């Protein structure tokens, strides 16, 4: 892939005037980021156009879908260019952005509708609400600038990028109790099995067992500095309907040569039944990989069972037993690690 950020424009010829206005509106991005525009008018005389477009789509960093009735009516735009663009977007190989030019009935049913487009809120460029189309294109330019800055910070335009295999490992206990915390643990590992080993070592702290771990493989790019892959950050997003919280997110540091640290979300089922919990790893707002877990929420603790101490709460004043457990747990942890206790460690005695 070219070092310079490449933008491919997928559009119908009937929208060429608006496409050229967009190219002009993005001119400042060429000065700041050195972006390269690719569209059918860039094809040289005597060049086989279909093969050239395929090459550009397959190498572009950003692909703009210029949505209009003519775009949706074009077999080549809709069935060929957009299909390939969405394939690359779903693999996190490129960023696809719908650009809403002219309103088309039923656009909400298109495969691009799930993507965040510009202008915001699907406010079509030629629709009401703009004093002139320059304002619309200025908003589009600001949005694409933000995407370029995010991709640049992630090392997408570095001189070199190192593509590595990674594994999203996630776990939640198969059963939970309505109204009580259950932990959702995850990590990004260089090889499968890391989270299972962690949960086995910390079996007194976490409700999930090694057998609860689900694994999903994906590819991740690391920026390379002086020939050495560098660590990078990704976003992690949790979705847990009928739980509290129903959604949460955080940033996770991914090491270039090792597993990430485990991270845990605490969620509380709000009603009985099977609860589906989804974890996603994100680059900017693009999902790199996701995994859905399930836990069966029960009304009360099963007979003879119970939650690990991490999730129990004393019902009355703290007894001497709780005080002794707290002191011993903290002293042992400090002695063994030389560090101050982390939240996960002293949760089990609070």
C-alpha angles and dihedrals in degrees: 000000000000117000090228115081106257123207119196119199116210108192144140117255090238086068096050093116091055091042091056090048088055092050089052092048090055094050093108089059089061090059095047103037103018091237120185120216120220125188138129094277088063092063112112125234112276094018118130098247101203094053091046093052091048090053093049094048090049092052104035120115093203126028118195117203107202100209119211138128089268092050091053090046094052113096092203096046096043104032102031113023097034094044092054092043092054091049091056092043092053089053091048089241093123140010114244117200123183111221110204106218108154125009117254125189113252096013088142089072095056120107089244093059092087091060125087106252140185138283090040120256090021091282098170117227094233095040129097120284100061121099086208136347092253088072090053093050091046089058090048090051092052091050094050091046089056090051092050092050091050093048091046091052089051091056096250091137098040118131087252134015126195115218111209136177115246135176128220105216117189137167142180128175114267090233132038138175123243110249096016130098121261120187123233107200128192143162139173110239136189089224133015119265101049096109092046090055091048094050091048091054092046098040092135092056106042130054095213118087128213088254089060094063118116120195132204123183122220141156124251130190120221124196114244120222119186089344095307123108111240129216117258142190128243132182122248120203128190124199117190115165115202090019135099111268097028091192137016139165141190143166121262125198112224116204117221094222106024147034120289120246114269115258128196135203119201113216131175120214109228099198141015124275139058112329119201116210121188127198121194133187110215138198105199099320094325117109111232096182139343138193129194119214130189134211129179110229114213129194096241143357113294115250113273091009134085144163122286113268089261090073101037122099126199112245097211139018114328110273123219087255092064091048093051092047091050094051095045094046094051094044093051093047094050092046094050099044107023088226134107112263115270122222094259090057101051094036088083093066101037 
